[in-house]
Amino acid sequence: MNIKQLVRVFFIFLLFTETTQVIGQFITAPVQRSTNQMILEGKPYLLHEVKQGHTLYSISKAYGVSEPEIIAANPNLEGKPLSIGLVIRIPDTMEDQLTEEKEGQDRFKYHQVEPKETLFSLAKKYGITIDEIKAANPDLRRGLKAGTTIRIPKDLITLYQPDIQVDTLYEEVVEKDAVVVTEIESPCLANPYPHLNDTYKIGIILPLHIEDLDRPTVDGQPLDLKSGDVRFLEFLEGAYLAIDSMLLSGLSLQVEIIDSGKDPNRMRQLLQNGKLDHMDLIIGPVYPRELEVAAPFAQSRQIPLISPLSGFPLILENNPYAYQVNSTNDQQLNLFLEFIGMHVDHEIIILKSAQDQDDKTRQMIGQISRELRLNEPSKSPQIKLLNFDVITRSLTTQQNKKVTLSNELSRTRPNLIFIPSEDEVFVSELVNQLNQLTDRLTISVMGLPTWTEFDAIDTDALFNIGLTTYSNFFHPIVDYTKPDVLAFCQKYRMNWNSEPTPYSFQGFDITWYFLRALFYYGRNFNATLPCWEEYLGFDSFQTPMSFKAKHPGSGFRNDAIQIIRYSKEGLLKEQIHIHTGR
């Protein structure tokens, strides 16, 4: 499939069910209008999921749009039958007529009256007066009745205290997303509940270069499809599957896709046209120069902005509306060293190359020592540092005394061996030696993510020595044995006719995480952030997330790290959240 075909298929925004069946064209079924809106290149569309018995004719009549208009918005439909589960774009010709109604939805929260609820209890729940409720609901002169829906003016709400008992609808949503509703203790000061009556507007800003697809070059350079534009399409494909999942949970969304290119001036123009002024969430852009433009804009309008790919840290300075998902390599390594420093009950041995005079290695050793002291202040931690010469295959102490690896390991305590090297020859030699000692000694080895790409190391040896490492965006490890990962891959193949990439998983993880926060905690992101980790726990496919501000008034950095253990029981993933403030 060439890039132009890919983009055409991509923007159809396929959402689907588990199976795809051809619909009989002569069996019709009632068509219910969708309320899920998407804005693409400034044009509004409704997203309609094809059900059993739907035909192009019945869909066109339900929406008041001609069949040619629907086909023009969905080029892949031409000459093909509809399929169950296919989501198609319908031009939203009713937008002007619905403006007044939408404004009303924006102004009011809709509350369904439960048995035994009174005007007094509702006023107390929302922090408004009884007269304010009556003014918004003239029909209340006939009394408050269970089962009816009343309007609560959003701009007057000062407090929302949801009841803890769970109704049927809420129970279904909770079961789908495994959210446990309990009283929340400090520092989490909010209760999660599905915001079913709110419609959220999100913008996704990516350098898609759509206008360049008819040209073989961009800015005089050949269009690099593999390393450039396609990866951001893959990110968006993953994001769309997350949007699909949240729509099925009851979240109402308006999505604006912004093609930013790779030019900060274009980013400025996009921000000046007002499209993003009233967003509830912005994902992107991806490049540092565009982020420098977009982050202050989002801050000025109090819109949470997610940096999904760049490790550019400056956007977090004095901007409490900025979120950085990808940490830098150094930040990830520091988190891993903090994790090593938690193992105070182990014999800590560091094996370094005799030829390595790098200051970075000495700094890593110093950090592990500090972490051990912090975690066990009553003891003076001892780290055994050994030098291995890969040429002579000899092992020496810091005092240049020759020793054997077996004699230097503990017989009474578990041994934690850290090898801070990315040299394939050096690492493979030590792994082979350690592999021969596992029958006699308790050994676990800490290594770097690049090890998993070394051809010289047998994977069985990594399991045997109990390698523990970490994954990041540049060296991702996805557990393809998990049912939810397999289901995601199946849906991805059905929609995009290709395998998901690290960008696809990243797009899903980020979009799913932040849309769930919107759905259950509403627009007040920063105030409810302490709740997310505990009550929206998410075992991500690739990118764990746990955000913390470095200091008051700053943005939020992802301080989560995904620990990978090569256990004899299999590959184990553990998401560690390290909030030390260091």
Rosetta blueprint (number, residue, H / E / L):
1 M L
2 N L
3 I H
4 K H
5 Q H
6 L H
7 V H
8 R H
9 V H
10 F H
11 F L
12 I L
13 F L
14 L L
15 L L
16 F L
17 T L
18 E L
19 T L
20 T L
21 Q L
22 V E
23 I L
24 G L
25 Q L
26 F L
27 I L
28 T L
29 A L
30 P L
31 V L
32 Q L
33 R L
34 S L
35 T L
36 N L
37 Q E
38 M E
39 I E
40 L E
41 E L
42 G L
43 K E
44 P E
45 Y E
46 L E
47 L E
48 H E
49 E E
50 V L
51 K L
52 Q L
53 G L
54 H L
55 T L
56 L H
57 Y H
58 S H
59 I H
60 S H
61 K H
62 A H
63 Y H
64 G L
65 V L
66 S L
67 E H
68 P H
69 E H
70 I H
71 I H
72 A H
73 A H
74 N L
75 P H
76 N H
77 L H
78 E L
79 G L
80 K L
81 P L
82 L L
83 S E
84 I L
85 G L
86 L L
87 V E
88 I E
89 R E
90 I E
91 P E
92 D L
93 T L
94 M L
95 E H
96 D H
97 Q H
98 L H
99 T H
100 E H
101 E H
102 K H
103 E H
104 G H
105 Q H
106 D H
107 R H
108 F E
109 K E
110 Y E
111 H E
112 Q E
113 V L
114 E L
115 P L
116 K L
117 E L
118 T L
119 L H
120 F H
121 S H
122 L H
123 A H
124 K H
125 K H
126 Y H
127 G L
128 I L
129 T L
130 I H
131 D H
132 E H
133 I H
134 K H
135 A H
136 A H
137 N L
138 P H
139 D H
140 L H
141 R H
142 R H
143 G L
144 L L
145 K L
146 A L
147 G L
148 T L
149 T E
150 I E
151 R E
152 I E
153 P E
154 K H
155 D H
156 L H
157 I L
158 T L
159 L L
160 Y L
161 Q L
162 P L
163 D L
164 I L
165 Q L
166 V L
167 D L
168 T H
169 L H
170 Y H
171 E H
172 E H
173 V H
174 V H
175 E H
176 K H
177 D H
178 A L
179 V L
180 V L
181 V L
182 T L
183 E L
184 I L
185 E L
186 S L
187 P L
188 C L
189 L L
190 A L
191 N L
192 P L
193 Y L
194 P L
195 H L
196 L L
197 N L
198 D L
199 T E
200 Y E
201 K E
202 I E
203 G E
204 I E
205 I E
206 L E
207 P L
208 L L
209 H L
210 I H
211 E H
212 D H
213 L L
214 D L
215 R L
216 P L
217 T E
218 V E
219 D L
220 G L
221 Q E
222 P E
223 L L
224 D L
225 L H
226 K H
227 S H
228 G H
229 D H
230 V H
231 R H
232 F H
233 L H
234 E H
235 F H
236 L H
237 E H
238 G H
239 A H
240 Y H
241 L H
242 A H
243 I H
244 D H
245 S H
246 M H
247 L H
248 L H
249 S L
250 G L
251 L L
252 S E
253 L E
254 Q E
255 V E
256 E E
257 I E
258 I E
259 D E
260 S L
261 G L
262 K L
263 D L
264 P H
265 N H
266 R H
267 M H
268 R H
269 Q H
270 L H
271 L H
272 Q H
273 N L
274 G L
275 K L
276 L L
277 D L
278 H L
279 M L
280 D L
281 L E
282 I E
283 I E
284 G L
285 P L
286 V L
287 Y L
288 P H
289 R H
290 E H
291 L H
292 E H
293 V H
294 A H
295 A H
296 P H
297 F H
298 A H
299 Q H
300 S H
301 R L
302 Q L
303 I L
304 P L
305 L E
306 I E
307 S E
308 P L
309 L L
310 S L
311 G L
312 F L
313 P H
314 L H
315 I H
316 L H
317 E L
318 N L
319 N L
320 P L
321 Y L
322 A E
323 Y E
324 Q E
325 V L
326 N L
327 S L
328 T L
329 N H
330 D H
331 Q H
332 Q H
333 L H
334 N H
335 L H
336 F H
337 L H
338 E H
339 F H
340 I H
341 G L
342 M L
343 H L
344 V L
345 D L
346 H L
347 E E
348 I E
349 I E
350 I E
351 L E
352 K E
353 S E
354 A L
355 Q L
356 D L
357 Q L
358 D L
359 D H
360 K H
361 T H
362 R H
363 Q H
364 M H
365 I H
366 G H
367 Q H
368 I H
369 S H
370 R H
371 E H
372 L H
373 R H
374 L H
375 N H
376 E L
377 P L
378 S L
379 K L
380 S L
381 P L
382 Q L
383 I E
384 K E
385 L E
386 L E
387 N E
388 F E
389 D E
390 V L
391 I L
392 T L
393 R L
394 S E
395 L E
396 T E
397 T L
398 Q L
399 Q L
400 N L
401 K L
402 K E
403 V E
404 T L
405 L H
406 S H
407 N H
408 E H
409 L L
410 S L
411 R L
412 T L
413 R L
414 P L
415 N E
416 L E
417 I E
418 F E
419 I L
420 P L
421 S L
422 E L
423 D L
424 E H
425 V H
426 F H
427 V H
428 S H
429 E H
430 L H
431 V H
432 N H
433 Q H
434 L H
435 N H
436 Q L
437 L L
438 T L
439 D L
440 R L
441 L L
442 T L
443 I E
444 S E
445 V E
446 M E
447 G L
448 L L
449 P H
450 T H
451 W H
452 T H
453 E H
454 F L
455 D L
456 A L
457 I L
458 D L
459 T H
460 D H
461 A H
462 L H
463 F H
464 N H
465 I L
466 G L
467 L L
468 T E
469 T E
470 Y E
471 S E
472 N E
473 F L
474 F L
475 H E
476 P L
477 I L
478 V L
479 D L
480 Y L
481 T L
482 K L
483 P H
484 D H
485 V H
486 L H
487 A H
488 F H
489 C H
490 Q H
491 K H
492 Y H
493 R H
494 M H
495 N H
496 W H
497 N L
498 S L
499 E L
500 P L
501 T L
502 P H
503 Y H
504 S H
505 F H
506 Q H
507 G H
508 F H
509 D H
510 I H
511 T H
512 W H
513 Y H
514 F H
515 L H
516 R H
517 A H
518 L H
519 F H
520 Y H
521 Y H
522 G L
523 R L
524 N L
525 F H
526 N H
527 A H
528 T H
529 L H
530 P H
531 C H
532 W H
533 E H
534 E H
535 Y H
536 L L
537 G L
538 F L
539 D L
540 S L
541 F L
542 Q L
543 T L
544 P L
545 M L
546 S L
547 F E
548 K E
549 A E
550 K L
551 H L
552 P L
553 G L
554 S L
555 G L
556 F E
557 R E
558 N E
559 D L
560 A E
561 I E
562 Q E
563 I E
564 I E
565 R E
566 Y E
567 S E
568 K L
569 E L
570 G E
571 L E
572 L E
573 K E
574 E E
575 Q E
576 I E
577 H E
578 I L
579 H L
580 T L
581 G L
582 R L
